[in-house]
Amino acid sequence: MVTPEQVKEYISQGLECQFVDVAGDGQHFEALIVSELFRGKSRVQQHQLVYGALGERMREEIHALSLKTFTPEDWQALQKG
C-alpha cells in the first residue's frame, strides 16, 4: 500500500514544486501543491502536470487523488488572507 509520504515524493521528483503536502489513507489521497510551473495555466492544465509527474502510478498505485494546485503568488495571497 502506498503512503502519503510516497505520493509526496513521487510528485516532488516529477515536478518542480515550492511546497507539497499529501494526506490519505493508502487508497484515497489529497494533495496541495505549489509550483511556479502552474503560472499561466488553467486548473485542468495544472492537474495534468501533476498527473504527468505521477505517470503510471495513477493507474497502478493511486486510486483516487484530490488536487489543490496554486502558483506561489496565489498561495501567498491565500495565506495572508
C-alpha positions as CSV (number, residue, x, y, z in Angstrom):
1,M,0.0,0.0,0.0
2,V,1.3,3.4,-1.0
3,T,1.7,6.1,1.8
4,P,1.1,9.8,1.6
5,E,4.8,10.3,2.1
6,Q,5.5,8.2,-1.0
7,V,2.9,10.1,-3.1
8,K,4.6,13.4,-1.9
9,E,8.0,12.0,-3.0
10,Y,6.6,10.9,-6.4
11,I,5.2,14.4,-7.0
12,S,8.3,16.2,-5.8
13,Q,10.6,14.0,-8.0
14,G,8.5,14.6,-11.2
15,L,7.5,18.2,-10.8
16,E,9.4,21.3,-9.6
17,C,7.4,22.4,-6.5
18,Q,7.9,25.0,-3.9
19,F,5.6,23.1,-1.5
20,V,3.8,19.8,-1.5
21,D,1.6,18.3,1.2
22,V,-0.2,15.0,0.9
23,A,-2.7,13.3,3.2
24,G,-4.5,10.0,2.7
25,D,-5.4,6.5,3.8
26,G,-3.4,4.4,1.3
27,Q,-6.1,4.5,-1.5
28,H,-7.5,8.0,-1.4
29,F,-5.2,11.0,-1.3
30,E,-5.5,14.8,-1.1
31,A,-2.5,16.8,-2.3
32,L,-1.8,20.5,-2.0
33,I,0.9,21.6,-4.5
34,V,2.5,25.0,-5.0
35,S,4.6,25.3,-8.2
36,E,5.8,28.1,-10.5
37,L,5.1,25.7,-13.4
38,F,1.3,26.4,-12.8
39,R,1.7,30.0,-13.7
40,G,-0.5,30.9,-16.7
41,K,-2.1,27.5,-16.9
42,S,-5.7,26.6,-16.3
43,R,-6.7,24.4,-13.4
44,V,-7.1,21.4,-15.7
45,Q,-3.6,22.0,-17.2
46,Q,-2.1,22.3,-13.7
47,H,-3.7,19.0,-12.7
48,Q,-2.4,17.4,-16.0
49,L,1.1,18.4,-15.0
50,V,0.7,16.6,-11.6
51,Y,-0.8,13.5,-13.3
52,G,2.1,13.5,-15.8
53,A,4.6,13.6,-12.9
54,L,2.9,10.6,-11.3
55,G,2.7,8.7,-14.6
56,E,1.6,5.1,-14.4
57,R,1.4,5.3,-10.6
58,M,-2.0,6.9,-11.1
59,R,-3.3,3.7,-12.6
60,E,-1.4,1.2,-10.6
61,E,-0.9,2.5,-7.1
62,I,-3.1,5.6,-6.5
63,H,-6.8,5.0,-6.8
64,A,-8.1,8.5,-6.0
65,L,-6.3,11.8,-5.8
66,S,-7.9,15.2,-5.0
67,L,-5.7,18.1,-6.0
68,K,-5.4,21.7,-4.9
69,T,-2.9,23.5,-7.0
70,F,-1.5,27.0,-6.6
71,T,1.1,29.3,-8.1
72,P,3.4,30.8,-5.4
73,E,1.6,34.1,-5.7
74,D,-1.8,32.6,-5.3
75,W,-0.6,30.5,-2.3
76,Q,0.9,33.5,-0.7
77,A,-2.3,35.6,-1.2
78,L,-4.3,32.7,0.3
79,Q,-2.0,32.5,3.4
80,K,-2.4,36.3,4.0
81,G,-6.0,36.2,3.8
